[in-house]
Amino acid sequence: MLLYVHIPFCVRKCRYCSFASEVWQETEAEKNVRLILQEARSRVEEVTEPVETVYFGGGTPSLLPPALLRKLICGLSSIFSFNSVTEFTSEANPGTVQDEWLECASESGVNRLSIGVQSSIPALLATLGRIHTYPEAVTSVRMARKHGFGNINLDLIFGIPGQTVALWQETIEAVLDLKPEHLSVYGLIPEEGTPLYQDLENRRLFLPEPEEERSMYDLAICLLKREGLEQYEISNFSRAGFSCRHNIGYWTQKPYLGLGVSAASMLPLNTGTARFACRRRTNPCDLKSYEQYVTGNPAATRWEIIGPTDSRFETMMLGLRMNCGVDENAFYSMHGVTIESIWGDTLRRLAAGGLVEYRKPCWRLTRRGFDVQNSVLVELMD
């Protein structure tokens, strides 16, 4: 079982961000922590397996005052028991990370940090609307090391308006000097309704050309591999033993419970058969609605039922994100049918086109297939 907790506060919303977040107010944060713990107590019976990983996302979890962070972690661990937790990640943003917060996080069981660096170039950080400078990001990593964190992920974005391959290489080389155990490398996706999207629509900004963006991705794969960071998923690279267990849990469809504003949950249905089906729901996406949900009638939130057919497709969709691909034996154990019986002809056709390959017992995307993953998935949907 995976546990996700959403902390919906930021100093200022980034210009590209479409996630649920609110401007930081300590009184609201205190209330939100109380509501998360209240929600947790009301849903404790949904956790039918030991909690293996915990992930605090946002928003900006590193904005929580140490006392409030400690209250949240202690409360959750008393409700669910964290005795079986092997990986406890918290996101943190440069410009908000403080010694006291890091000390509290470490003492409270957080053993992995995910720091949103995004770029080392001042102009690109401004385009994204980030509140930090790159030197502050460097300081955040060094402070985390001082407090004993030996598992640090750094988030980077490529395909930013105004970014060139040379500037991207400068960022990669800068962050590699920090010796991270893990890097998440995301292509920018302009989300409708964000200020950045509006600037692109109004032609005040321009995205790099598709070929230039592909060159950035190829460069990242090459440079990170050379430094011992192996790609294990479309956007994720790690040193041996440091892949993110929580995210791998999502991609392999482990059940997860989400607490807080906009948090999603996915829990299995006990159908009494070998065929996997699940139920899924998302919490309200603003503080006021979330408070009404928690203090009113939590059971009123509707679950969406994901039946066997859709679950099988999701297994392929999520599994093909990973370099290892989809294990046919694991697929059969989960769904009670074989990959061959559903997609055999389609997969052979895609393999003939150089988009997928079979390495017993796994089907996986080729390097070319990663570039056109959505097209592959469309074929599998038919």
Order of alpha helices (4+ residues) and beta strands (2+ residues): beta-beta-beta-alpha-beta-alpha-beta-alpha-beta-alpha-alpha-beta-alpha-beta-alpha-alpha-beta-beta-alpha-beta-beta-beta-alpha-beta-alpha-beta-alpha-alpha-beta-beta-alpha-alpha
